[in-house]
Amino acid sequence: MAAEILRLERVNAYYGDSHVLHDVSFGLAESRVLGLLGRNGAGKTTCISAIAGLLPARQGSIRLLGQATEASPPETISRLGVGLVPQGRRVFRSLTVQENLSVAARRREGDREWSFDRVFEIFPRLAERRRNFAGTLSGGEQQMLAIGRALMGNPRVLLLDEPSEGLAPQIVAELSEVFLRLKGEGMSILLVEQNLRLAMTIADEIVILANGVVVFEGQAANLERSGGIIEKHLGVH
């Protein structure tokens, strides 16, 4: 059994007085992919924000590589090895592709360090547009850039928040292949996704949130055999 690289234990998070996450607990094993699913407003992005330090957990614990991070600022969590691909991409539109990648670069010792060459290898379109301003890229290219930017930080854990949102099926298929490659290389990935097919293609484990509460946690294969759970909490028939 792979060791856990990330663990949330009874995490409660709020936006102002609004209680969004209610005693959320789950773990991400090293070199595994966890799909975090749920309807809009279920609390998925809030989970990502809490892990990344963008929204402090009011109660509960978050541990990354054995270190407590629930009270840590985002820059500390990033240095510990968390890479975030935020919902909506949020690339630096006035910078070129290469500049977007440069600002996120962080060294990490090892044979598989991420570099311009490695990012351009998995995203050849970015290599072709390396001198283009990010604001001129298509939506799919911007998503590739957001992923590449996160990889340039050489993360141990990659947080993907709705990476397929608004993208054409062909681009989604290309991203799926990239995620499978990263998984094969041992990257630990937490995937927040509305696209059930994409999530089930790459995820080893699944957690489903409903109204800020964990209503399913288990192997992806077990979810496929639980059609009632999918229909009730994801609205998929």
C-alpha positions in Angstrom: 0.0 0.0 0.0 1.4 3.4 -1.0 2.1 5.9 1.7 -0.2 8.9 1.9 1.4 12.1 0.7 -1.6 14.2 1.6 -4.3 13.8 4.4 -7.3 15.9 5.3 -8.8 15.0 8.7 -12.2 16.5 9.8 -11.5 19.7 7.9 -14.1 22.5 8.3 -13.9 25.6 6.1 -16.0 28.7 5.9 -16.5 31.7 3.6 -17.4 34.3 6.1 -20.2 32.9 8.1 -21.1 30.3 5.5 -20.0 26.8 6.6 -18.8 25.1 3.3 -16.8 22.0 4.3 -18.1 19.8 7.1 -15.6 17.4 8.7 -14.1 16.4 5.4 -11.5 13.6 5.6 -9.7 11.8 2.8 -6.2 10.9 1.8 -4.1 10.9 -1.4 -1.5 8.2 -1.7 1.8 8.7 -3.3 1.9 8.2 -7.1 -1.9 7.9 -7.2 -4.7 9.9 -8.7 -7.7 10.9 -6.5 -10.8 12.2 -8.3 -12.7 14.7 -6.2 -16.2 14.8 -7.7 -19.5 16.5 -6.9 -22.1 18.8 -8.3 -21.5 22.6 -8.6 -21.4 24.1 -5.1 -20.5 20.8 -3.4 -17.3 22.2 -1.9 -14.7 20.8 -4.3 -12.9 24.1 -5.1 -13.1 25.0 -1.4 -11.1 21.8 -0.7 -8.5 22.7 -3.2 -8.3 26.2 -1.7 -7.8 24.8 1.8 -5.1 22.4 0.7 -3.3 25.2 -1.2 -3.5 27.6 1.7 -5.8 30.1 -0.1 -8.6 29.5 2.5 -7.4 28.5 6.0 -9.3 25.6 7.5 -11.1 26.7 10.7 -11.1 23.3 12.2 -9.3 20.0 11.4 -5.9 19.2 10.0 -4.2 19.0 6.7 -0.9 17.2 6.4 1.5 17.2 3.4 4.4 14.9 3.5 3.8 14.5 7.2 3.8 18.2 8.0 0.8 20.1 9.3 -0.1 22.8 6.7 -3.6 23.9 7.7 -2.2 27.2 9.1 0.5 27.7 6.5 0.5 30.4 3.8 0.3 29.5 0.1 4.0 30.2 -0.5 5.0 27.8 2.2 2.7 25.0 0.9 4.0 25.6 -2.6 7.6 25.3 -1.5 6.7 22.0 0.2 5.7 20.6 -3.1 2.2 21.5 -4.1 1.5 22.7 -7.6 -1.9 24.3 -8.4 -3.7 24.5 -11.7 -6.6 26.8 -10.7 -10.1 26.8 -12.1 -10.2 29.3 -15.0 -6.5 28.9 -15.8 -5.4 32.3 -14.6 -2.4 32.6 -16.8 -0.5 35.9 -16.9 -2.1 37.2 -20.1 0.5 40.1 -20.7 3.4 37.7 -20.4 4.7 35.3 -23.1 4.3 31.6 -22.8 8.0 31.3 -21.9 7.7 34.0 -19.3 4.7 32.4 -17.7 6.8 29.2 -17.3 9.8 31.1 -16.1 8.1 32.9 -13.2 7.0 29.5 -11.8 10.3 27.6 -12.2 11.7 26.0 -9.0 14.6 23.6 -8.8 14.3 20.2 -7.3 17.0 17.7 -7.2 16.4 14.5 -9.2 16.7 13.0 -12.6 13.1 13.9 -13.6 13.2 17.7 -12.9 10.7 19.7 -15.0 12.2 22.1 -17.4 11.2 24.1 -20.5 12.2 21.1 -22.7 10.1 18.6 -20.8 7.0 20.9 -20.7 7.4 21.6 -24.5 7.8 17.9 -25.1 4.4 17.1 -23.6 2.8 20.3 -25.0 4.3 20.9 -28.5 1.9 23.7 -29.2 3.4 25.7 -26.4 6.8 25.3 -27.9 5.4 26.7 -31.2 3.9 29.6 -29.3 6.6 30.2 -26.7 7.0 33.9 -27.8 3.3 34.6 -28.0 1.5 36.5 -25.3 -0.6 34.1 -23.1 -3.7 36.3 -23.7 -3.6 35.5 -27.4 -3.8 31.7 -26.9 -6.9 29.6 -27.3 -8.6 28.2 -24.2 -7.0 24.8 -24.7 -3.6 26.3 -25.1 -4.1 28.4 -22.0 -5.0 25.3 -20.0 -1.8 23.6 -21.3 0.1 26.6 -20.2 -1.5 26.6 -16.7 -0.5 22.9 -16.3 3.0 23.5 -17.6 3.4 26.5 -15.3 2.5 24.2 -12.3 4.9 21.5 -13.4 7.8 24.1 -13.7 7.5 24.3 -9.9 8.5 20.6 -9.7 5.7 19.6 -7.4 5.2 16.4 -5.5 1.4 16.9 -5.5 -0.5 18.4 -8.4 -3.9 20.0 -7.7 -6.0 20.2 -10.9 -9.2 22.2 -10.5 -11.7 21.6 -13.3 -9.0 21.2 -16.1 -11.5 20.2 -18.8 -13.9 23.0 -18.2 -15.0 24.7 -21.4 -12.7 22.7 -23.6 -13.4 20.9 -26.8 -13.5 17.1 -26.6 -10.3 16.7 -28.7 -8.4 18.9 -26.2 -9.9 17.0 -23.3 -8.6 13.8 -24.8 -5.1 15.3 -25.2 -5.1 16.4 -21.6 -6.2 13.0 -20.5 -3.2 11.5 -22.2 -0.9 14.0 -20.4 -2.5 13.2 -17.0 -2.0 9.5 -17.7 1.6 10.1 -18.5 2.2 12.1 -15.3 0.5 9.3 -13.3 2.8 6.8 -15.0 5.8 8.9 -14.0 4.7 8.8 -10.3 3.0 12.2 -9.9 0.5 12.3 -7.1 -2.6 14.1 -8.5 -5.8 15.5 -6.9 -8.3 16.0 -9.7 -11.4 18.1 -9.3 -13.6 17.4 -12.3 -17.1 17.6 -13.6 -16.3 15.3 -16.5 -17.0 11.9 -15.0 -15.5 10.1 -18.0 -12.2 11.9 -17.7 -12.1 11.3 -13.9 -12.8 7.6 -14.3 -10.2 7.3 -17.0 -7.3 8.4 -14.8 -8.4 8.2 -11.1 -7.4 5.3 -8.9 -9.7 6.5 -6.0 -12.8 8.6 -5.9 -14.2 11.0 -3.3 -17.6 12.5 -3.8 -18.7 15.6 -2.0 -22.3 16.7 -1.5 -23.1 19.9 0.4 -19.6 19.9 1.8 -19.8 16.4 3.2 -18.0 13.2 1.9 -20.7 10.9 0.7 -18.5 8.3 -1.1 -14.8 7.4 -0.7 -13.4 4.3 -2.4 -11.8 2.7 -5.5 -12.9 4.1 -8.8 -14.0 0.6 -9.9 -16.3 0.4 -6.9 -18.0 3.7 -8.0 -18.6 2.3 -11.4 -20.6 -0.6 -9.8 -22.6 1.9 -7.7 -24.9 3.5 -10.3 -27.2 4.8 -7.6 -24.5 6.9 -6.1 -23.5 8.4 -9.4 -27.1 9.3 -10.3 -27.9 10.7 -6.9 -24.8 12.8 -6.3 -23.5 13.5 -9.8 -26.6 13.6 -11.9 -25.3 11.2 -14.4 -27.5 8.3 -15.6 
